[in-house]
Amino acid sequence: MVQLILNINDGTDSDNYSGDSYVQERFRNTPNTRVMHIDEPRQVSWARTMSSDEKRDWESVAAKLNDLKQNPRIALLTGSVTGDYIDSKTDLSANERSILRKGVSSGPGPMQDAKTQAWLTAWDKANFVANQGQQPHTIFVDFASLERTHNPVNFSVHTGSHLVLRTPQEIKLWKEINQISSDPERHQSVKSWFDQSIEHASKKGAGLGASVEILDREKLYQDMKQAEEVTIFLGASLGLVSFLLDRGMMDRDMKLEKVKVIMQGGSMDSSENIFGEAFNFALDKKAAKNVFCHVQQFGSFTLIPTQTARRLKFSVKGLVGFGGDPLLKLIEAFNDRQEETEVALLEGNLQERIDKLKAKNIIQSDLAAFMLATRFGESLGVKRAPGCIEDSGTQGAMLVRETDPKDGRFDLLLLQSNFTLDGKGLLTCLNANEYAGEK
């Protein structure tokens, strides 16, 4: 093995799928190269979550609150409306209070629940990429990350991404389980549902050459040590990278200068940090601070901030031409905010479903970041500038800044204009021959 490619991401949203697929296609025909796809699990809650209708009702009532500092959708996502706040509002009707209480943030469930759910979503993504590429595909799940990461999303509205790619029979059973009034009984039924869904997904994967394995961090480190070159594509927290960095700095035989990191994340605007921190930093802020403190140990570190990734949009038609019905379902649920259980049952003409979407061109942050960091970015005039991280405000948020070359600690990719890739443009860029090879 000469080159090791690590793609570290989570396994839930449409841009995670498209980003993973891009990395897989990018190095499909590269000789002497091993690609490892690593999923970082998230804390979850198997308690009842709000339906799409309940979320819309909540946002409608919240919009009437004059002292709400965030827009309603962000307030719901972050769980900033507490029970005490609702009690203090004397001008709310009983029905309005009831609606708002459904959005009060609940805590995460047991760690084993997170592991079980991550195992299922890893199988979903492994099956998707294996089927799409018509070749075996393995997802490694980094359970160790659960010890340190903190999911800042309100668990009352936590996305039901595990539902989107389920069968009609699995959705029917899920709806029946949600009618159970006893929380302990419901939790046990949800666990059984996950076990059955995992069994079905793994059997499907066996026919596709897909597999899911637990990541062994120490073995991964040794594989990195043996490789001549290592490139890390990162769309998750910096937890695993921090571990590998610390391990490498204590090992005189490890050459960290052979490691290149390409990360989607970070913000240049504090007003956009809805969780008080850019999401991928907020997941494990201690790890983020550690990596950026020692970032110059790496051969290179390229950061594609939110403001850059959002400037490149993709036509849904083009994405679906690449990812088919599964990717469209993820777009319908995640980007178009349709009810996950309803999306899972959608069938029929893909174009008709695309026509019903509110937005025909959408943001895919991971896909955009990974594409811009390859040779493709040059064709759009992406600017590579020296960057640094600075703390800002009383909360000490980590903000990304362009700086003088003498103060730069990593490369920052900036896109000056907005672009949209249609179907033809996307498929052209996804062809490895279009961006591989010499300049």
Buried (B, 14 or more C-beta within 10 A) or exposed (E): EEBBBBBBBBBBBBBBBBBBBBBBBBBEEBEEBBBBBBBBBBBBBBBBBBBBEBBEBBBEBBEEBEEBEBEBBBBBBBBBBEEEBBEEBEEBEEEBBEBBBBBBBBEBBEBEBBBBBBBBBBBBBBBBBBBBBEEEBBBBBBBBBBEBBBBBBBBBBBBBBBBBBBBEEBBEBBEEBBEBEEEEEBBEBBBEBBEEBBEBBBEBBEEBBBBBEEBEBEEBBEBBBEBEBBBBBBBBBBBBBBBBBBBBEEEEEBBBEBBBBBBBBBBBEBEEBBBBBBBBBBBBBEBBBBBBEBBBBBBBBBBBBBBBBBBBBBBBBBBBBBBBBBBBBBBBBBBBBBBBBBBBEBEEEBEEBBEEBEEEBBBBBBBBBBBBBBBBBEEBEBEEBBBBBEEEEEEEBBBBBBBEEEEBBBBBBBBEEEBBBBBEBBBBBBEBEBBBEEE
